[in-house]
Amino acid sequence: MRALSPAESAALSCRAGFASHVRVLVLRGATWTDLSTLLPGDYLLGVSWSDSIDAPVSTASVSVVRNGPDGKRLSLAPMVVGSLLNTTADGAYLPLLREGAYFRVELATVPLDTRRADVATGAWREVWRGRIDEVDAGGDELRLTGRDLGGLLQDTWAEVERTYGSAAGTPVQAVIQSILNDNGMSSFGLFTPVDPLSVRGPYVQEREPLLDAVTFLAEQIGWDLRMRWREDAGAFALTLWSPNRSTDVPVATFGPDSVQEVGELKRSLEHVRNVVEVVYSDKADRDSTGAKKRKTVTATNAASIALYGRRWMQVAEAASSLIDTELEATRLAAAAIVDLSESALSLSLTLPGVHWYLEAADLVQVLPDDVHFDTPQRIAIVSAEYECASSGEARTKLQLQGRPSTSRAVWAEKDARPGVAASAPFTGPSAPAGLTVTNTVNGFSLAWTPAATGTEWDSYELHVSSTAAFTPSQATYRTNSRATRFDVQDLVAGRAYYARVIPRDAKGNAGPASSEVTLAPRYVAPAMLLPTVTYAALPLNADFEALSDASLPPDGWSVSPGIWSVDAFDEPTSVFSGARAVRLAPTLVATKLGCTPFVVRPEDLVYPSVLMRGNTEGTNNNFTCVLWLAWLDGNGTLLPSGGISSVDMGVAKSLWQDLGRGKYAVAPANARYCQLYVGKGNALAYTLFLDSARVVVQSKLEKLVAATLIAASGWVQAGAPRGFPSYYRDEGETVLVGSIKSGTLGSACFQLDDGYRPATEMRFPVVSNGAFGWVKVTPDGYVTPMAGSTTEFSLDGIRFRAVA
């Protein structure tokens, strides 16, 4: 439970009730903007957020008014470029509500009749903080949703396999902080209120989301890891903690008068476990080979057995688990017994107002209503959902169950958790045979034949490693299946992996691992995409990362002139980005790479570029790199005239250079396809390294239509250096340019042609002789200056969607 001030306690205990006022602040740049105090008023409609033991991150949803009274000029829709609310103080377009922006929810708990405007500054409490995941501006109300700061850890991967822990044992909280630091998340300073007194032996952390990696360490010891409020810091912090399972003191009491609705009220045997066996590898007792001996500890609850019968579960820890002493195994078994041995009462309550101070795993007391129960119930919060509208309507929905605990769903996952190494006392089915691998794009399919003798199999677990001759462990565990086949699609193409399969019986006992097989996940090769995709796309494999066949050039590229593996090679060392580049060897050939053709249209502006550098042959102005575009007709044949455009040439030097930047060529009238060629400009003995080829194609802008000024209006061209009043179409929008002067305000200066006119009357602010004016454009096409200076009246910046 979060701490309450005396004023908040008094408001919450008032028999007449209390008021909950909410506000949402969004971070843009270094400034927090309150959605309730935007000009011209309160845009906030309502907020909801939640906190649950079963979810490692909490979520929030915010509803706001999409448009202000001035339409799009005061719109919060992020794609309305002309909105003042989407513009910074210096005039730059930067939406206030955009995916990736940080926001926080603050709440004030005050006496019932307190207006929001009268809430003291110190009464606001931060109750939620996170980042926007999604903005939906499709309806009349704009809705944004997000996750708390733990969502950053969900989105960030441990990209490199590293070893953590030590033979002597490293505190689990230190291991978690090291994982965060090594993966760019050192800003998450782990807060551990109580030392868990648990250490981690050496293990290899596999590639997976950071949140999965660190919560697994917490769950192994029956603890929890999430963002929680830290009172001494006045902020949310990533916290490693354990619920107070032994407490009998409720943090709050709710009686019939303070409960709006009683929902679910039930008991169930589903999660009851009163005999918990933990299988672990004892690091203090090893066999003659040095392997840790497999042992068990068992915790029981006799009273629960008497009530419900014997309900057993096994928590089978891997040989690499940090549960590797009798003390730690006993502590884990005891935590499971406390959490699972009771048939916990499940109860849902809806309370008026926002009880923001309640947290998941808090113990609360619910007084009897003599309808659902007639004795006080002390019961723990599993989840809390908070809703608050700017109108003042607010409620809290609590899901309550049993004693304070960690997630029962996590305990269910631990029941016979895979990863147990084979050993005599826990022998499972015999190893499968006949493993057959089919490599697929970014993965593989693996099938096998079950053993004909031995214990009957119930499931199989898959272990995958990037190291040959590996020993299966929790670090290599991938997934399990109750079939004789695995399909995996999330590996890195082009890398070698190794796999083994371990069988399990119905009791969770693991048998010996299968023989090892080699995996070779494939790339998406251009041949898979022909004929309907390749020619319609810009150069495939622009960074040369896909190399399905080492004896051939990178997928989607060819060598001409020259020969692959003689004049050109895959380059894994001198790379600008990614895992590989291409090296052109110092042979006496002007070797060049050519990409797969891509579609162009006549008069397209084609901007090619490539990163290149030389080697150690020395400085010579003839050691050059050229950048060409080849124009092809509809049959894929080089145009007979003007078929090659030489876009750029650079002298090879020791540093990477961006060749072609800002330069372009115009597609000829007969061009239908284009190819990018890059390589040596001379047939001399020098080396070139190439990486990250790019092509950007832009359509040529429509020509300007000169406006015919209406003589009777008095408006004339402003003159140099201002442009003549004109207009053009840009992807369905009409754009006005130029300046006028000397006319009569309120008189139309010219009329737009059909196809350039708006559907409804529109008004636009403009610059007028250093100040501001405004222009009216009507559906009949007339452009009328309405206010401003007649000394000079600019039309620049006016654009709108035209009627087709």
C-alpha positions in Angstrom: 0.0 0.0 0.0 1.2 3.5 -0.8 1.4 6.0 2.0 -1.5 8.5 2.5 -1.3 12.0 3.7 -3.6 13.0 6.7 -5.8 15.0 4.3 -6.2 12.0 2.0 -7.0 9.7 4.9 -9.6 12.1 6.1 -11.2 12.4 2.7 -11.3 8.6 2.2 -12.8 8.0 5.6 -15.6 10.6 5.1 -19.0 8.8 5.3 -20.4 11.2 2.6 -17.7 10.1 0.2 -14.8 11.8 -1.5 -13.9 13.2 -4.9 -11.3 11.8 -7.3 -9.9 14.3 -9.8 -7.6 13.1 -12.5 -5.2 14.7 -14.9 -2.9 13.3 -17.6 0.5 14.9 -18.5 2.4 14.2 -21.7 6.1 14.8 -22.2 7.1 16.7 -25.4 10.7 17.7 -25.4 11.5 18.6 -21.9 8.0 19.9 -21.1 5.1 18.1 -19.4 1.8 19.2 -20.9 -1.4 18.9 -19.0 -4.3 17.7 -21.3 -6.8 19.3 -18.9 -5.4 22.8 -19.3 -4.8 23.0 -23.1 -6.1 26.1 -24.8 -9.1 26.5 -25.1 -10.1 24.1 -22.4 -10.1 20.6 -21.0 -9.4 17.9 -23.6 -9.4 15.0 -21.2 -12.4 12.8 -21.0 -11.3 9.9 -18.9 -8.5 7.5 -17.8 -8.3 3.9 -16.8 -5.3 1.9 -15.6 -4.7 -1.4 -13.9 -2.3 -3.4 -11.7 -2.3 -7.2 -11.6 -0.1 -9.9 -10.0 -0.5 -11.9 -13.2 0.8 -9.2 -15.5 4.4 -8.0 -15.3 3.5 -4.6 -16.7 0.4 -2.5 -16.1 -1.6 -0.7 -18.8 -3.4 2.6 -19.1 -6.0 4.0 -21.5 -6.8 7.7 -22.0 -9.7 9.2 -23.8 -9.5 12.8 -25.0 -11.4 15.2 -27.2 -10.0 14.9 -30.7 -10.8 18.4 -32.0 -11.1 21.8 -30.3 -13.7 24.4 -31.2 -11.6 25.6 -34.1 -11.5 22.2 -35.9 -8.2 21.0 -37.0 -6.4 24.1 -35.9 -6.8 22.9 -32.3 -6.8 19.2 -33.0 -4.9 16.5 -31.0 -5.0 14.1 -33.9 -1.3 13.5 -34.4 -1.5 13.5 -38.2 -3.1 17.0 -38.4 0.0 19.0 -39.3 -1.8 22.3 -39.2 -2.9 22.0 -35.6 -1.4 24.5 -33.1 -1.4 21.7 -30.5 1.0 19.7 -32.7 3.4 22.5 -33.1 6.3 23.4 -30.8 7.1 26.9 -29.6 9.6 27.4 -32.5 6.9 26.3 -35.1 8.2 22.8 -35.7 5.7 20.0 -36.3 5.9 17.6 -33.4 2.6 15.9 -32.4 1.8 16.1 -28.7 0.2 12.6 -28.7 2.4 10.2 -30.6 3.5 6.6 -30.1 6.7 6.5 -28.0 5.9 9.6 -26.0 5.9 9.4 -22.2 2.8 10.2 -20.2 1.8 10.0 -16.6 -1.5 9.9 -14.7 -2.0 12.0 -11.6 -4.9 11.9 -9.1 -6.1 14.1 -6.3 -8.2 12.6 -3.5 -10.1 15.5 -1.9 -13.4 16.3 -0.1 -16.5 15.6 -2.0 -17.5 19.1 -3.1 -14.0 20.2 -4.1 -13.8 21.6 -7.6 -10.9 20.5 -9.8 -9.8 24.2 -10.1 -9.5 24.4 -6.3 -7.2 21.3 -5.9 -4.0 22.3 -4.2 -0.8 21.7 -6.1 0.5 19.4 -3.4 -2.6 17.2 -3.5 -1.8 15.7 -6.9 -0.3 12.2 -6.7 1.4 10.4 -9.5 -0.4 7.0 -9.9 0.9 5.7 -13.2 3.7 6.4 -15.6 4.6 4.9 -19.0 4.9 5.3 -22.7 2.2 5.6 -25.5 2.0 2.4 -27.5 -0.9 3.3 -29.7 -2.9 6.4 -30.7 -6.3 5.9 -32.3 -7.8 9.1 -33.8 -10.4 7.4 -35.9 -13.5 8.2 -33.8 -14.9 11.3 -32.4 -12.9 10.6 -29.2 -9.1 10.1 -29.5 -7.9 7.2 -27.5 -4.3 6.4 -26.5 -3.1 3.3 -24.8 0.3 2.5 -23.2 2.2 0.2 -20.9 4.2 1.3 -17.8 8.0 1.7 -18.0 8.3 -2.1 -17.8 7.1 -2.1 -21.4 10.5 -0.8 -22.4 12.0 -4.0 -21.0 9.4 -6.0 -23.0 10.5 -4.3 -26.2 14.2 -4.6 -25.6 16.0 -7.8 -26.3 19.1 -9.3 -24.8 20.8 -9.5 -28.2 24.0 -11.2 -27.2 24.4 -14.4 -25.3 26.4 -13.7 -22.1 27.4 -15.6 -19.0 26.2 -14.4 -15.7 26.5 -15.7 -12.1 29.6 -17.3 -10.7 30.9 -20.5 -9.2 30.9 -18.9 -5.8 27.3 -17.6 -6.4 26.3 -14.0 -7.4 23.3 -12.4 -5.6 20.3 -12.6 -7.9 19.7 -8.8 -7.6 23.2 -8.2 -8.9 22.7 -10.6 -11.8 19.4 -8.7 -12.8 21.2 -5.3 -12.7 24.1 -6.7 -14.8 21.6 -7.9 -17.4 20.0 -4.5 -17.5 23.3 -2.7 -17.7 24.7 -4.9 -20.5 21.7 -4.3 -22.7 21.5 -0.5 -22.5 19.0 -0.3 -19.6 21.2 0.9 -16.8 18.7 3.7 -16.2 16.5 1.0 -14.5 18.2 1.0 -11.1 16.9 -2.1 -9.5 15.3 -1.5 -6.1 15.4 -4.5 -3.7 13.7 -3.5 -0.3 14.7 -6.8 1.3 17.7 -9.0 0.4 16.3 -12.3 -1.1 19.5 -14.0 0.2 19.6 -16.1 -3.0 22.6 -16.4 -5.4 23.0 -17.4 -9.0 25.5 -19.9 -10.3 27.1 -19.5 -13.8 24.7 -19.8 -16.7 24.3 -18.4 -20.2 21.6 -15.9 -20.8 20.0 -16.6 -24.1 18.5 -14.1 -26.6 15.1 -13.1 -25.3 13.2 -9.9 -24.2 14.8 -8.4 -21.1 11.6 -8.5 -19.1 11.4 -12.3 -19.7 15.0 -12.7 -18.7 14.8 -10.8 -15.4 11.3 -11.9 -14.3 12.4 -15.5 -14.7 15.1 -15.0 -12.1 12.5 -13.5 -9.7 10.0 -16.3 -10.3 12.6 -19.0 -9.7 12.7 -18.0 -6.0 8.9 -17.2 -5.7 9.5 -13.4 -5.9 8.0 -10.8 -8.2 9.6 -8.1 -10.4 7.7 -5.1 -11.7 7.5 -1.3 -11.6 6.3 -0.2 -8.1 6.1 3.1 -6.3 9.2 3.9 -4.2 8.2 6.2 -1.3 11.7 7.3 -0.4 12.5 8.3 -4.0 9.0 9.6 -4.9 9.0 7.8 -8.2 8.3 4.4 -9.8 11.2 2.0 -9.7 11.9 -1.5 -11.0 11.4 -3.5 -7.8 12.4 -7.0 -6.8 10.1 -7.9 -3.9 8.2 -10.7 -2.2 4.6 -10.3 -0.8 4.2 -10.4 2.9 2.6 -13.8 3.0 2.4 -14.0 6.8 0.6 -10.7 7.4 -2.8 -10.6 9.0 -3.1 -6.8 9.2 -5.3 -5.4 6.4 -4.3 -2.1 4.8 -7.9 -1.0 4.3 -11.4 -2.1 5.3 -14.5 -1.9 3.1 -18.0 -2.3 4.4 -21.4 -2.7 2.6 -21.9 1.1 2.5 -18.7 1.6 0.6 -19.2 -1.2 -2.0 -21.1 -0.5 -5.2 -21.3 -4.0 -6.4 -20.2 -7.5 -5.5 -19.3 -9.6 -8.5 -17.6 -13.0 -8.5 -17.7 -14.9 -5.2 -16.4 -18.4 -5.5 -13.9 -21.0 -4.2 -12.1 -23.5 -6.4 -9.7 -26.5 -6.1 -8.0 -25.6 -9.4 -4.8 -24.2 -8.0 -4.8 -26.0 -4.6 -1.4 -27.8 -4.0 -0.7 -29.1 -0.5 2.4 -31.3 -1.3 5.1 -29.5 -3.1 8.3 -31.4 -4.2 11.2 -29.3 -5.5 13.8 -31.1 -7.5 17.2 -29.4 -7.5 20.9 -29.9 -8.2 22.9 -29.6 -5.0 26.1 -27.6 -5.7 27.5 -28.7 -2.3 27.2 -32.5 -3.1 28.7 -33.7 -6.5 29.3 -37.1 -8.0 32.6 -38.4 -9.2 32.3 -36.6 -12.5 31.8 -33.3 -10.8 28.1 -33.1 -11.7 25.8 -31.8 -9.0 23.6 -34.5 -7.5 19.9 -34.4 -8.1 17.9 -34.1 -4.8 14.4 -33.3 -3.6 12.8 -31.4 -0.7 9.1 -31.6 0.1 6.8 -29.2 1.9 3.3 -30.2 3.0 0.3 -28.7 4.7 -1.5 -31.4 6.8 -4.6 -29.2 7.4 -5.1 -28.7 3.6 -4.6 -32.5 2.9 -7.2 -33.3 5.5 -9.7 -30.9 3.8 -9.0 -31.5 0.1 -7.0 -34.7 -0.1 -3.4 -35.0 -1.3 -2.8 -32.6 -4.2 0.8 -32.9 -5.3 3.0 -30.8 -7.6 6.7 -31.0 -8.6 8.8 -28.0 -9.3 11.7 -29.4 -11.3 14.6 -27.0 -11.5 17.3 -27.3 -14.2 20.8 -28.2 -13.4 21.8 -24.6 -14.0 19.1 -23.2 -11.8 19.9 -20.8 -8.9 17.9 -23.2 -6.7 21.0 -25.3 -6.0 21.1 -25.7 -2.2 18.8 -27.4 0.3 18.0 -24.0 1.9 16.9 -22.4 -1.3 14.9 -25.4 -2.4 13.2 -25.5 1.0 12.4 -21.7 0.8 10.9 -22.2 -2.6 8.7 -25.1 -1.5 7.5 -23.2 1.5 6.5 -20.2 -0.6 4.5 -22.5 -2.9 2.7 -24.1 0.0 1.7 -20.8 1.5 0.4 -19.5 -1.9 -1.4 -22.7 -3.0 -2.5 -24.8 0.0 -5.8 -23.0 0.6 -8.9 -23.1 -1.5 -8.7 -19.4 -1.9 -11.9 -17.3 -1.9 -12.2 -15.3 -5.1 -14.1 -12.1 -4.8 -14.6 -9.1 -7.0 -15.7 -5.7 -5.7 -16.5 -2.4 -7.3 -15.8 0.6 -5.1 -16.9 4.2 -5.7 -13.9 6.6 -6.3 -10.4 5.8 -7.1 -8.5 4.0 -4.4 -5.1 4.6 -6.0 -3.1 3.7 -2.9 -4.0 0.0 -3.1 -1.4 -2.2 -4.8 -1.4 -5.8 -6.0 -0.8 -8.3 -3.1 -2.1 -5.9 -0.5 -4.3 -7.5 2.2 -7.7 -5.8 2.6 -10.7 -6.6 4.9 -14.3 -6.8 3.5 -17.0 -6.6 6.1 -20.1 -8.8 5.9 -23.2 -7.8 4.2 -25.2 -10.8 5.6 -26.1 -11.7 2.0 -22.9 -13.0 0.5 -21.1 -13.8 3.8 -21.7 -13.0 7.5 -18.1 -12.8 8.8 -15.3 -10.4 7.9 -13.1 -11.6 5.0 -9.4 -10.8 5.0 -8.3 -11.3 1.4 -5.5 -10.2 -0.9 -5.7 -8.0 -4.1 -4.9 -10.0 -7.2 -5.7 -7.1 -9.6 -7.0 -3.6 -9.4 -8.7 -1.6 -12.2 -9.1 2.1 -11.8 -11.4 4.3 -13.9 -11.8 8.1 -13.6 -13.5 10.6 -15.9 -12.8 14.3 -16.0 -16.5 14.8 -15.0 -15.6 13.3 -11.6 -17.2 9.9 -12.1 -14.7 7.3 -10.7 -14.6 3.7 -9.6 -12.2 1.0 -8.5 -12.7 -2.7 -9.3 -10.8 -5.1 -7.2 -10.2 -8.8 -7.9 -9.4 -10.5 -4.5 -8.2 -14.0 -3.8 -6.7 -15.7 -0.8 -3.5 -14.5 0.9 -0.9 -12.1 -0.4 1.1 -14.1 -3.0 2.8 -14.0 -6.3 1.0 -15.1 -9.5 -0.7 -18.5 -9.2 -0.4 -18.7 -13.0 3.4 -18.6 -12.5 3.2 -21.5 -10.0 1.2 -23.4 -12.5 3.9 -23.0 -15.1 6.5 -24.2 -12.6 4.6 -27.5 -12.1 6.9 -30.0 -13.8 8.8 -27.2 -15.5 11.1 -28.6 -18.3 14.8 -28.6 -18.1 15.6 -31.4 -15.6 18.9 -33.1 -16.4 18.8 -36.9 -16.7 19.9 -38.8 -13.6 19.3 -42.2 -12.1 16.6 -41.4 -9.5 14.6 -39.4 -12.1 14.9 -41.5 -15.3 12.4 -40.8 -18.0 11.7 -42.2 -21.4 14.4 -43.3 -23.8 15.9 -40.9 -26.2 14.1 -40.4 -29.5 15.9 -41.4 -32.8 15.8 -40.6 -36.5 15.8 -36.8 -36.1 15.1 -35.2 -39.5 15.7 -31.4 -40.1 14.0 -29.3 -42.7 15.5 -25.8 -42.8 13.0 -23.0 -43.3 13.1 -19.2 -43.6 14.5 -18.0 -40.2 13.9 -21.4 -38.6 13.5 -25.1 -39.1 11.1 -28.1 -38.8 12.4 -31.0 -36.7 10.7 -34.4 -36.6 11.7 -37.7 -34.9 10.7 -41.2 -34.0 9.9 -42.0 -30.4 11.8 -44.8 -28.7 10.3 -48.2 -29.1 11.2 -49.3 -25.5 11.3 -47.8 -22.1 8.9 -45.5 -20.3 6.0 -44.2 -22.3 6.6 -40.6 -23.4 4.1 -37.8 -22.6 5.9 -34.7 -24.1 9.2 -33.6 -25.6 11.2 -30.5 -25.0 13.4 -28.8 -27.5 16.9 -27.4 -26.6 18.7 -25.1 -29.1 22.2 -23.6 -28.8 24.6 -21.7 -31.0 27.4 -23.9 -29.6 28.2 -27.4 -30.9 28.3 -30.4 -28.6 26.2 -28.4 -26.0 24.7 -29.9 -22.8 20.9 -29.2 -22.5 20.1 -26.8 -19.7 17.5 -24.2 -18.7 19.5 -21.7 -20.8 19.1 -23.8 -23.9 15.4 -24.8 -23.4 13.2 -23.6 -26.2 9.7 -25.0 -26.0 7.9 -28.3 -25.4 5.4 -30.3 -27.4 3.0 -33.2 -27.0 3.7 -34.2 -30.7 6.7 -35.6 -32.4 7.6 -32.4 -34.3 8.8 -28.9 -33.6 8.5 -25.8 -35.9 10.5 -22.7 -35.1 10.6 -19.5 -37.1 12.5 -16.9 -35.0 16.2 -17.7 -35.4 18.8 -15.6 -37.2 19.2 -16.6 -40.8 22.6 -17.6 -42.0 23.9 -18.7 -38.6 24.5 -22.3 -37.5 22.5 -23.7 -34.6 22.4 -27.1 -32.9 19.4 -28.9 -31.4 18.6 -31.8 -29.1 15.3 -33.3 -28.0 14.6 -34.6 -24.4 11.6 -36.8 -23.7 9.4 -36.6 -20.6 6.9 -38.9 -19.1 3.5 -38.0 -17.6 5.2 -37.4 -14.2 7.6 -34.8 -15.6 10.6 -37.1 -15.4 13.2 -36.4 -18.1 15.0 -39.0 -20.1 18.4 -38.7 -21.9 18.7 -36.2 -24.7 18.7 -37.2 -28.4 21.8 -37.0 -30.6 22.6 -33.5 -31.8 21.5 -32.2 -35.2 22.7 -29.1 -37.0 20.3 -26.3 -38.1 20.8 -23.8 -40.9 17.9 -21.2 -41.0 17.4 -19.7 -44.4 17.0 -16.2 -45.7 14.1 -15.0 -47.8 15.8 -15.2 -51.2 14.6 -13.2 -54.1 13.8 -16.4 -56.0 11.1 -17.0 -53.4 9.4 -13.7 -54.4 9.5 -13.9 -58.2 7.8 -13.1 -60.4 5.2 -10.8 -58.8 7.3 -8.9 -56.2 10.9 -8.5 -57.2 10.5 -6.1 -60.1 8.0 -4.0 -58.1 10.4 -3.2 -55.3 13.5 -1.1 -54.8 16.7 -3.1 -54.5 16.2 -6.1 -52.4 18.9 -7.0 -49.8 20.3 -3.4 -49.9 22.7 -4.1 -47.1 24.0 -7.4 -48.6 23.0 -9.2 -45.3 21.2 -12.1 -47.1 23.7 -14.6 -48.6 21.8 -17.8 -49.1 24.7 -19.4 -51.0 28.3 -18.5 -50.2 29.4 -19.4 -53.8 27.1 -16.8 -55.3 26.8 -13.0 -54.8 24.4 -11.6 -52.1 20.8 -12.4 -52.8 19.3 -10.0 -55.4 22.7 -8.9 -56.7 25.0 -10.0 -59.6 28.7 -9.3 -60.6 29.3 -7.8 -64.0 32.1 -7.5 -65.0 34.0 -9.9 -62.7 33.5 -13.3 -61.1 32.2 -13.9 -57.6 34.8 -15.5 -55.3 37.5 -14.3 -57.7 37.0 -10.5 -58.1 34.4 -10.0 -55.4 33.9 -11.6 -52.0 31.6 -11.7 -48.9 33.2 -9.3 -46.3 32.5 -10.1 -42.6 35.1 -7.8 -41.0 35.3 -4.4 -42.7 31.5 -3.7 -42.4 29.7 -0.4 -41.9 26.6 -1.9 -40.4 25.1 -5.4 -39.9 27.1 -8.6 -40.3 28.6 -8.3 -43.8 29.6 -6.1 -46.7 31.1 -6.8 -50.1 34.8 -6.6 -50.9 36.0 -6.0 -54.5 39.4 -7.6 -54.8 42.6 -5.8 -56.2 42.4 -7.8 -59.5 42.8 -6.1 -62.9 39.1 -6.0 -63.5 36.7 -3.0 -63.1 34.4 -5.2 -61.0 30.9 -3.9 -60.4 27.8 -5.1 -58.5 24.4 -4.8 -60.1 21.0 -5.1 -58.3 17.8 -6.8 -59.4 15.8 -4.5 -61.7 13.1 -2.4 -60.1 10.2 -0.4 -61.5 10.5 3.3 -62.5 8.3 5.6 -64.5 9.4 8.3 -67.0 10.6 11.5 -65.4 10.9 9.8 -62.0 13.8 11.3 -59.9 16.0 8.4 -58.9 18.4 9.1 -56.0 21.0 6.3 -55.5 23.7 6.1 -52.9 26.2 3.6 -51.4 28.7 3.6 -48.6 32.3 2.8 -49.8 35.9 2.9 -48.7 39.3 1.8 -50.0 42.0 -0.4 -48.4 45.8 0.0 -47.9 47.0 0.2 -51.5 47.7 3.9 -51.1 46.2 7.1 -52.3 45.7 7.3 -56.1 43.1 9.4 -57.9 42.5 6.5 -60.3 41.4 4.3 -57.4 37.8 5.3 -57.8 34.3 4.0 -57.1 31.5 4.8 -59.6 27.7 4.9 -59.1 25.7 4.2 -62.2 22.0 3.8 -63.1 21.1 1.5 -66.0 17.7 2.2 -67.7 15.9 -0.8 -69.2 12.8 -1.0 -71.5 9.7 -3.1 -70.9 11.6 -6.3 -72.0 14.4 -5.7 -69.6 16.8 -4.6 -72.4 19.2 -1.7 -71.9 18.0 1.4 -73.7 20.1 2.0 -76.9 20.5 5.7 -76.2 21.1 7.1 -72.8 20.9 3.7 -71.2 23.6 4.5 -68.5 23.5 7.5 -66.2 26.8 8.1 -64.3 25.5 9.6 -61.1 28.6 10.0 -59.0 32.3 9.0 -58.7 34.6 9.1 -55.6 38.2 8.4 -54.8 38.6 5.4 -52.5 40.0 6.4 -49.1 40.5 4.7 -45.8 37.2 6.0 -44.3 33.7 5.2 -45.3 32.2 7.7 -47.7 28.5 8.3 -48.7 28.8 8.2 -52.5 25.9 9.7 -54.4 24.3 11.6 -51.5 22.0 14.3 -52.8 22.5 13.4 -56.5 20.0 12.0 -58.9 19.1 11.1 -62.4 15.8 11.5 -64.3 14.3 8.4 -65.8 14.1 8.6 -69.6 10.8 8.5 -71.5 11.2 4.8 -72.5 12.5 3.5 -69.2 10.4 0.9 -67.4 13.0 -0.6 -65.1 16.2 0.5 -63.5 19.3 -1.2 -62.1 21.9 0.2 -59.7 25.5 -0.5 -60.5 28.3 0.3 -58.1 32.0 -0.7 -58.2 35.5 0.0 -59.4 35.9 2.8 -61.9 39.2 1.4 -63.3 40.7 -2.0 -64.1 43.5 -1.5 -61.6 44.8 -3.4 -58.6 43.0 -1.8 -55.7 40.4 -2.9 -53.1 36.9 -1.5 -52.5 34.5 -2.2 -49.7 30.8 -1.6 -50.4 27.9 -1.6 -47.9 24.3 -0.2 -47.6 23.3 0.6 -51.1 20.1 2.7 -51.3 17.8 4.0 -53.9 15.0 6.6 -53.3 12.5 7.2 -56.1 10.4 10.4 -56.2 7.7 11.3 -58.6 8.3 14.6 -60.5 6.1 17.4 -59.1 3.2 18.6 -61.2 3.9 21.8 -63.0 2.6 25.1 -61.7 -0.7 26.6 -63.0 -0.4 30.4 -63.2 -3.3 32.1 -61.6 -5.4 34.6 -63.8 -5.8 37.6 -61.5 -9.3 39.2 -61.6 -8.6 42.8 -62.7 -11.7 44.3 -61.0 -10.4 43.2 -57.6 -7.3 45.3 -58.0 -5.0 42.5 -56.9 -1.7 42.3 -58.9 1.6 40.4 -58.5 3.7 41.5 -55.6 6.8 41.4 -57.8 10.4 40.2 -57.3 11.7 38.6 -55.2 8.2 37.1 -54.6 6.8 34.5 -57.0 3.8 34.9 -59.3 0.5 33.7 -57.7 0.2 30.1 -58.9 -1.1 26.7 -57.8 -0.3 23.0 -58.3 -1.5 19.5 -57.2 0.6 17.4 -54.8 -0.7 13.9 -54.2 -4.4 14.9 -54.1 -3.8 18.3 -52.4 -3.9 21.7 -53.9 -1.0 23.9 -53.0 -0.9 27.8 -53.4 2.3 29.8 -53.8 3.2 33.4 -54.7 2.3 36.9 -53.4 -0.1 39.7 -54.4 -0.7 43.3 -53.4 -2.8 46.5 -53.9 -6.2 44.8 -54.1 -9.4 45.2 -52.2 -9.9 43.0 -49.1 -13.0 40.9 -49.5 -12.6 40.7 -53.3 -11.6 37.5 -54.9 -8.2 37.7 -56.5 -8.5 34.7 -58.8 -10.5 31.5 -59.4 -9.0 27.9 -59.2 -9.6 25.5 -62.1 -11.9 22.5 -61.8 -10.0 19.7 -60.0 -8.2 22.1 -57.7 -11.2 23.3 -55.6 -12.2 22.3 -52.0 -15.4 20.4 -51.1 -16.4 23.1 -48.5 -15.4 26.7 -47.7 -12.0 26.8 -46.0 -10.1 29.5 -44.2 -6.3 29.8 -43.8 -4.0 32.1 -41.9 -1.3 33.7 -44.0 1.7 36.1 -43.7 0.7 39.6 -44.7 3.5 42.3 -44.8 5.2 40.8 -41.7 1.9 40.4 -39.8 -1.0 37.9 -40.1 -4.0 37.9 -42.4 -6.5 35.3 -43.6 -7.8 33.9 -46.9 -11.1 32.3 -47.8 -11.3 29.5 -50.4 -14.8 28.5 -51.5 -16.1 25.4 -53.4 -16.5 27.5 -56.6 -12.7 28.0 -56.6 -12.6 31.7 -55.7 -9.6 32.7 -53.5 -10.5 35.8 -51.5 -8.1 37.7 -49.1 -10.3 38.7 -46.2 -8.0 40.5 -43.7 -4.4 41.7 -43.6 -2.3 44.2 -45.4 -2.6 45.1 -49.1 1.1 46.1 -49.2 2.0 42.4 -49.6 -0.2 39.4 -49.2 1.4 35.9 -49.3 -0.4 32.8 -50.5 2.5 30.4 -49.4 1.5 27.6 -47.1 -2.1 27.3 -48.2 -2.9 23.7 -49.0 -6.0 21.5 -48.9 -7.5 18.3 -50.2 -9.1 18.9 -53.6 -12.4 17.5 -54.9 -11.7 14.9 -57.5 
